[in-house]
Amino acid sequence: MKEVMTYKSGKFYFTDLYDQNRISNLLWYADILQNTILSLPVLPNWSSQINPEIIYSSIAGTAAIEGNAINEQDVRKIAEGKAPEAQYSQKHQTEIKNLINAYALIDNIPVAQQPFKLSKELICELHRVITTNIPDDNNIPGAYRNGLVYVGDIAHGGIYKPPKILEDITRLMQKFIEWINSEEITSKPPFIRAALAHYHFALIHPFWDGNGRVARLIEALLLQTADIKYVPKSLSNYYYQHVDDYYLAFSKSIKEKKDITAFLEFALQGVVDSLLTMKNLIIFFIKKLALRDYIHFLLNNEKRISKRQHDLVSLLLDNINDTFTLNELSAKIPYSFLYRKISSQTARRDLKKLLEIKLLRVDESGRYLMNLDALG
């Protein structure tokens, strides 16, 4: 822990003190999940599907925390240079474009052999990128503020007043950068260090606008340069989905002053949730790949299914959430291409066969769907 005396705001604490009993299991679980994900085979085409979705949802999430209503689908359109489906303010669209540029900036920073060192220049550049061309009476992109701001509200644990004069902010940011780059902190697990950086940066709140977005970008950067997969960007979406708990975790830690357990526990729960989601997604891709190979084997090697049955299962693997009834096989695209000239009796026989070998299952409403657990 480091104590800093400011000119106008009293003592400020950079603290890494927390309740080991509440944190250690989450940290252990995060490490296990991270190592599990690293051991799973990920084909290049899977990454090309996973990574953009994570980025778009992360950008939508981190912007939504600050009141931006642009959804994930429209973030994708903006990233592709297309007009979004809904009408949004120019300010909100500019915020999204700026965040796209900010993520591109940190993506170009390579994984570090040693713990990545933050710098004032990089922090100010991130702020400049995300607030450029956004009208604000006080904010200057890339420049620390000099004045009073209020953070939070009564509903989320109270209002917090961060240091207000430029001299205090400049001093605290210098001490923050020294502390987060110190051996004391860089020797900690990346998940802990990144959360400490997120929290203390937000506590200083050095800019007039964009502090939350920069805090989450700093956290993502420290995780990404530590070679943590997927979590750096997906965390922002977790924070948005649990935004009330996010603010409450800040408030609880602020009130404790020297104990950061509440925020670390929340952030690590986000890490675990994000890693579980990614693990399940990768396993989902692996199951689909294994099932494709299995149905080819059943068709070509064991001759246990017909070409039409094989093609039906292949279509379901391409439309994994789709369901259908017997009657819909001959009328619903794309299945009608296979069954429009096939009798109902033959179609029923196909379904019975695919149920017997567990490639299909029936849901509670009696509709057929793909059984992703066919291989156990």
Order of alpha helices (4+ residues) and beta strands (2+ residues): beta-beta-alpha-alpha-alpha-alpha-alpha-beta-beta-alpha-alpha-alpha-alpha-alpha-alpha-alpha-alpha-alpha-alpha-beta-beta
